[in-house]
Amino acid sequence: MSKQKLNPGEILQMSCNYWETFTLHAGVKLDIFSLLDSESMSGEEMAKKLNSDTRGTTMLLNALSGMDFLEKKDNKYTNSALSAVFLIKDSPKYVGHIIMHHHHLAESWNNLDQAVMHGRPLRDKISYSKKEQRESFLMGMFNIAMNLAPVITAKIDLSGRRRLLDLGGGPGTYAINFCQEYPELEATVFDLPATRPFAEKIIGRFDLSERINFTGGDYTADAIQGKYDVAWMSHILHGESPQNCLKIIGKTVSRLEKGGMILVHDFILKNSMDGPLFPALFSLNMLLGTSSGQSYSERQIMDMLTKAGVKKLHRIDFESINDSGIIAGFV
């Protein structure tokens, strides 16, 4: 903001940005974009499809048009180019699941001040007992990773490596992409037992069941079996305390053969801890959802890896939509 033109406009706009957020969430929740995939509709026609109030539906469609998610012509609405790619359920680039995951987090964010005051989470970790939340989280992570994985695999050379450990790998998205890139590679996805049905379904969809197996367990408490020459740890450290991170990294390193590679993918803060913005905000998300999780800086992650005996540490640069980064090293 320019010091010569100080005014509260930017502050007020930021303060009510959640109006736009919840307008988008409503559009995704009602699946409006999928309904507009094959035809344009008026507000009244959409209301009939949804069995909803015409006045409210038209207001929502107008707002989505104002946000450039829809285009309006002759009182008919169609998807914008952006929505047609990312907000229709049948699209391979659909991001609606992660949007609904964000929606499920909203209640806790509304009470962020309370978490700041007492330092305790306001919600449990993602509940695997609630089907809707579990599906939004797992499918959201899968779709985001499927968009990002080809960019990452192009930056990492796993030539000659044979056994990959995908720790906390959820549906196995990265294991799938690494195995597709390297036909000689086999992988083990290690994650909570409740994830198994979803992971095995996804792995089977890519005809990789013979090369990728799933092992159920809690990486904070259970032993990891097997020996590997590469370990992939994507977005698991931010949910844990520094002490648990050291424990998890040490446990993982102990399963690597000499010369093995370890790769840590996470939202990485700069060493001053006040940016980039998304990792800084994500730390608050961990305050709301975990007892001791946070985003970590490059120096903090490298120090943890060094204590576990990892050498030749380096940052792998790639273009990410949310300021995630990768730190790699060898044992």
Stockholm file with secondary structure:
# STOCKHOLM 1.0

chainA/1-331         MSKQKLNPGEILQMSCNYWETFTLHAGVKLDIFSLLDSESMSGEEMAKKLNSDTRGTTMLLNALSGMDFLEKKDNKYTNSALSAVFLIKDSPKYVGHIIMHHHHLAESWNNLDQAVMHGRPLRDKISYSKKEQRESFLMGMFNIAMNLAPVITAKIDLSGRRRLLDLGGGPGTYAINFCQEYPELEATVFDLPATRPFAEKIIGRFDLSERINFTGGDYTADAIQGKYDVAWMSHILHGESPQNCLKIIGKTVSRLEKGGMILVHDFILKNSMDGPLFPALFSLNMLLGTSSGQSYSERQIMDMLTKAGVKKLHRIDFESINDSGIIAGFV
#=GR chainA/1-331 SS CCGGGCCSHHHHHHHTHHHHHHHHHHHHHTTHHHHTSSCCBCHHHHHHHHTCCHHHHHHHHHHHHHTTSEEEETTEEEECHHHHHHSSTTSTTCCHHHHHHHHHHHHHHTTHHHHHHHCCCSSCSCCTTSHHHHHHHHHHHHHHHHHHHHHHHTTCCCTTCCEEEEETCTTTHHHHHHHHHCTTCEEEEEECGGGHHHHHHHHHHTTCTTTEEEEECCTTTSCCCSCEEEEEEESCGGGSCHHHHHHHHHHHHTTEEEEEEEEEEEEEECTTSSCSHHHHHHHHHHHHHCSSCCCEEHHHHHHHHHHTTCEEEEEECCCCTTCEEEEEEEC
#=GC SS_cons         CCGGGCCSHHHHHHHTHHHHHHHHHHHHHTTHHHHTSSCCBCHHHHHHHHTCCHHHHHHHHHHHHHTTSEEEETTEEEECHHHHHHSSTTSTTCCHHHHHHHHHHHHHHTTHHHHHHHCCCSSCSCCTTSHHHHHHHHHHHHHHHHHHHHHHHTTCCCTTCCEEEEETCTTTHHHHHHHHHCTTCEEEEEECGGGHHHHHHHHHHTTCTTTEEEEECCTTTSCCCSCEEEEEEESCGGGSCHHHHHHHHHHHHTTEEEEEEEEEEEEEECTTSSCSHHHHHHHHHHHHHCSSCCCEEHHHHHHHHHHTTCEEEEEECCCCTTCEEEEEEEC
//
